[in-house]
Amino acid sequence: MSQSVKRDTLLEVAERLFYEHGFRGVGLKQIISEANVATMTLYNHFSSKDKLVEEVLKQREERYWSYLDSHVEMDSDSPFILAVEAHGRWLKEHSYKGDMFLRAIEDYAGTDNEIENIARSHKSKLLKYFQQLAQRKEKENEKDLANQFTLLLEGTTSMTTLIGAEKATEHSIAMARTLVQHTS
């Protein structure tokens, strides 16, 4: 296995384990074992567990934004609805057990480290994303609309663990349509 393949394998295994068992519930030995790499291989790529967590979050965020961008046509009649639909598909395919970024905020809150910063930044980017959509569509009260859609997506994510991604998304799309109608 080449170094980049080993690194990718480590990241893939770490993300899966962190997602399934939490950041605190997974040790480096388990990641090394399941990735089938030597201990030094992990340390050649990541100087600590925190650095591994940081990279997992960065890559997951990159995939999320790429996913959203590929499903949302900014110039459509309602990119807001497309964003909610895309978020719902992401939940169904990648986040059926909840939000990895919120878990990171919970697990690393107040520790003044890069992990919490990455996770909080992801949430801030979501708010900015909807603000930019509102500006682009020349909506009034763009900040309020951005907050409402961010809350809608966060609520959808939370409800996924209770009622499943499909039902949560169904409800969020209906709410999104109502929001869009009231801001036209």
N, C-alpha and C positions, 0 to 999 in steps of 0.2 A: 504494500500500500504506500502510495506517495504521501509526502508530508501534508499536502493540501487535502487529500482524501481523508487522512487520519484526523486532521483538524475538523473537517466537515462532519465526519462521523462522530467525533466528540461533541460537537455542537448539537447535532441532531439527537443523539442519545440524551444529552444533558437537558435539552428543551423538553423532550418527552417525559423524562423522569421528574423534572421540576414541575411540569404541568400536572402530572398525575399525583405526585406526592408532596408538593410544596418545596420551597427552597431549603427550608430547614430540615425537611424529612429525607433529604438525599445527601449522601456523602460522596466525596471524590472517589473512594474505593469502588463504590457501586457503579459510578459512571465509567471508570477505567475498565472494570470488569465487563460491563455490558457493551462497551465500545470495542472491547478486545484489543486494547493497546497497552503499552508499557506505561508505568507511572511517569517515567521521564518524558514520554511523548506528551502527556498532558502538560507537564511543567515547561516543556519547550515552547508550548503554544500559549499557556495561561499561567501567570505567576502565582495565582491564587484562585480559590473558589469564587471570590467576589469578581475577579476579572472574567471568569467564565460566565458567571451570571450576567454581567454587563454585556458581554458579546452576544449571549443568547437573546437578551432583550432587544439589543440593537438590530439583530437580524430579524427577529419576529416583527419588530416595528416596520422595518424596511419591506418585509413581505406584505404586511397589512396595507401599507400605503400603496404599494404596487398593485395589490388586489383591488383596492378601492378605486384607484385611478383607472384601472382597466375596465371597470364596470360603470363608471360615471361619466356620462357625456356632459361636459360643462355647459354646452350650448343647447341642451335639450330644454323642453318646456319646464321640466321640473327635476333638476339635478338633485334636489333634496330627497325626493322619493327614490331615485336611483341609488343614492347613498345609503338610505335606510335599507333598501332591498339588498344591496351589496354587503352591508354590514351583517344582515341576517344570514346571508349565504356563508360569510366568513365564520359566523358563530357555529353554524351547522357543520361546517367542514373542519374548523380549526379550534373552536373555543366553546365546545359544548359543556365543559365543566366550569365555566366562569372565566374571568379575566386575569391573565397572567400579570398584567401591569398593576392592577389593584392589589393582587397578592404581593407583589414586590413592594408596593407602598406600605402595605400592612406589615410585612416581615421586616422591612428595613427603615421604618419610620423613625425619625429622630436620631438616626445613626450618622447623619451628616456624611453620606457617601454618594458615590456616583450612581449606584443602583437606584436609589430613591429619586435622584435627579432625572435619570433616564425615564423612569416610569411616570413621574409627574410631567415631564416635558411631553411625553406622548399624549397625555390628557389635554395639555395646553394646545398642542397642535390640532387636536380634534376641534376644539373651540375656535381656533383661528381658521380652520378649514371651512367651517360653516359661516363664519363671518365673511370670508372671501366669497363664498357662494352667494350670500345675501347681497354683498356689494355688487357682484357681477350681474345679479338679477335685479339690481336697483330696488331692493326691498327697503322699506322704512324700518326703523328700529332694528338694524342689523345685529347689534349686540344682544338684544333680547331674543331674536330669532336664533342666533347662534347658541345661546344658553339653552333655549328650549329644545333644539335638535340634539345638542350634546347630552342633555338630560334624557332625552328619548332613547338615544343609543345606549347610554349607560344603563338605563332601566331595562332595556331589551336584553342587554348582556346579563344583568342580574337575574331577570326572570327566566332566562334560558335554563338555569340550574333547577328551577322549580317546575316549569311547564314545558320545557323543551324549546329548541331554537325555532322550530317551525311555527308553533303557536305564538311564541313571543314576537316573532317577526311579523306574523299576520296582524297582531294587535298594533304593533308599532307602525306598520304601513298605514293602517286605518287612522291612527293618530296623526301621522305625518301629513296625510291628505287633508285632514281637518286644519292643521296648522297652516299649510300652504294656502288653503281656501280663505282663511281668515286674514292672510297677509297679502292677498292679491290686490 
